[in-house]
Amino acid sequence: MTQLDLYYKPSCPFCKKVMQVIEQMHLDIEMHDISKDHNDRETLLKVGGKGQVPCLFIDGRPMYESSHIIDYLQTNKNL
């Protein structure tokens, strides 16, 4: 089973697009609000290498860009 973690900020319009797709698809993805949790922000910087959101970690590997994330989620519907 693939481990998915989304790092986001509620104020980010690109994050909102990704979160809408996650909700519409009823996906169970671990959510990490970097504006509220300092440890999540640190993990994003340490593991991902930059503070850009949205960032979807797929089994620990970062994927940036909302359009890439949405394409991945829609292509891999059986997550």
Secondary structure, 3 states (H helix, E strand, C coil): CCCEEEEECCCCHHHHHHHHHHHHHCCCCEEEECCCCHHHHHHHHHHHCCCCCCEEEECCEEEECHHHHHHHHHHCCCC
